[in-house]
């Protein structure tokens, strides 16, 4: 007596379960194999031209910043990096202002570029991205102006 699983999902311990399971299975059929086509062609046979598969010329590469597919985020991150270097050089207000303006630049790029061109800057819908980045940039500008610099 073998233990089988039936369609209801539970194990069944009966010989009739084996028979009913075997009866509901589709019968196995033999798969007919076709002979491989011959590679030799008679001299009188014409070879048809390739149907619709023509090679297209590659478009010329774009010039300028469009070569880099993720140029918007590279510009923003470069601004943030420059701001961090300036902060590290003991110029707190200048550095945080550069970081703030970089975030506001990200909001502007997201607002005016298509989602494909914006690349990684396009996270959610355009409105949500622009509002979030603009709010973060304005908060950073406000904090830069309000917080006194360290002595």
SULKAVEN-V440153 format. One record per residue. N is the residue number from 1. RES is the residue in three letters. SS is DSSP state (a for helix, b for strand, c for the rest). PSI is psi in radians with two decimals (NA if undefined). Layout:
N | RES | SS | PSI
N | RES | SS | PSI
//
This chain:
1 | UNK | c | 2.15
2 | UNK | c | 2.68
3 | UNK | c | 2.18
4 | UNK | b | 2.78
5 | UNK | b | 2.34
6 | UNK | c | 3.09
7 | UNK | c | -0.45
8 | UNK | c | -0.18
9 | UNK | c | -0.14
10 | UNK | c | 2.78
11 | UNK | b | 2.54
12 | UNK | b | 2.40
13 | UNK | c | 1.11
14 | UNK | c | 2.61
15 | UNK | a | -0.48
16 | UNK | a | -0.47
17 | UNK | a | -0.65
18 | UNK | a | -0.72
19 | UNK | a | -0.71
20 | UNK | a | -0.60
21 | UNK | a | -0.73
22 | UNK | a | -0.56
23 | UNK | a | -0.51
24 | UNK | a | -0.27
25 | UNK | c | 2.46
26 | UNK | c | 2.56
27 | UNK | c | 2.59
28 | UNK | c | 2.39
29 | UNK | c | 2.64
30 | UNK | c | 2.41
31 | UNK | c | 2.17
32 | UNK | c | 2.27
33 | UNK | c | 2.47
34 | UNK | c | 2.57
35 | UNK | c | 2.59
36 | UNK | c | 2.44
37 | UNK | c | 2.57
38 | UNK | c | 2.44
39 | UNK | c | -0.35
40 | UNK | c | 2.30
41 | UNK | c | 2.49
42 | UNK | c | 2.70
43 | UNK | c | -0.48
44 | UNK | c | -0.24
45 | UNK | c | 2.39
46 | UNK | c | 2.48
47 | UNK | c | 2.07
48 | UNK | c | 2.60
49 | UNK | c | 2.80
50 | UNK | c | 2.26
51 | UNK | c | 1.83
52 | UNK | c | 0.08
53 | UNK | c | 1.36
54 | UNK | c | 2.52
55 | UNK | c | 2.33
56 | UNK | c | 2.56
57 | UNK | c | 2.46
58 | UNK | c | 2.44
59 | UNK | c | 2.64
60 | UNK | c | 2.46
61 | UNK | c | 2.49
62 | UNK | c | 2.69
63 | UNK | c | 2.80
64 | UNK | a | -2.54
65 | UNK | a | -0.25
66 | UNK | a | -0.22
67 | UNK | a | -0.60
68 | UNK | c | 1.98
69 | UNK | c | -0.44
70 | UNK | c | 0.67
71 | UNK | a | -0.58
72 | UNK | a | -0.77
73 | UNK | a | -0.55
74 | UNK | a | -0.69
75 | UNK | a | -0.79
76 | UNK | a | -0.80
77 | UNK | a | -0.55
78 | UNK | a | -0.73
79 | UNK | a | -0.73
80 | UNK | a | -0.72
81 | UNK | a | -0.76
82 | UNK | a | -0.74
83 | UNK | a | -0.71
84 | UNK | a | -0.64
85 | UNK | a | -0.71
86 | UNK | a | -0.72
87 | UNK | a | -0.71
88 | UNK | a | -0.39
89 | UNK | c | 0.33
90 | UNK | c | 0.63
91 | UNK | c | 1.37
92 | UNK | a | -0.92
93 | UNK | a | -0.77
94 | UNK | a | -0.80
95 | UNK | a | -0.80
96 | UNK | a | -0.49
97 | UNK | a | -0.67
98 | UNK | a | -0.74
99 | UNK | a | -0.76
100 | UNK | a | -0.78
101 | UNK | a | -0.52
102 | UNK | a | -0.69
103 | UNK | a | -0.69
104 | UNK | a | -0.60
105 | UNK | a | -0.69
106 | UNK | a | -0.71
107 | UNK | a | -0.74
108 | UNK | a | -0.74
109 | UNK | a | -0.73
110 | UNK | a | -0.57
111 | UNK | a | -0.63
112 | UNK | a | -0.24
113 | UNK | c | 2.64
114 | UNK | c | 2.80
115 | UNK | a | -0.59
116 | UNK | a | -0.72
117 | UNK | a | -0.57
118 | UNK | a | -0.45
119 | UNK | a | -2.13
120 | UNK | a | -0.34
121 | UNK | a | -0.42
122 | UNK | c | 1.70
123 | UNK | c | -0.87
124 | UNK | c | -2.62
125 | UNK | c | 2.79
126 | UNK | a | -0.76
127 | UNK | a | -0.80
128 | UNK | a | -0.75
129 | UNK | a | -0.80
130 | UNK | a | -0.78
131 | UNK | a | -0.75
132 | UNK | a | -0.85
133 | UNK | a | -0.70
134 | UNK | a | -0.73
135 | UNK | a | -0.77
136 | UNK | a | -0.74
137 | UNK | a | -0.75
138 | UNK | a | -0.65
139 | UNK | a | -0.73
140 | UNK | a | -0.70
141 | UNK | a | -0.77
142 | UNK | a | -0.80
143 | UNK | a | -0.62
144 | UNK | a | -0.70
145 | UNK | a | -0.67
146 | UNK | a | -0.75
147 | UNK | c | 2.24
148 | UNK | c | 2.53
149 | UNK | c | 2.67
150 | UNK | c | 2.64
151 | UNK | c | NA
//
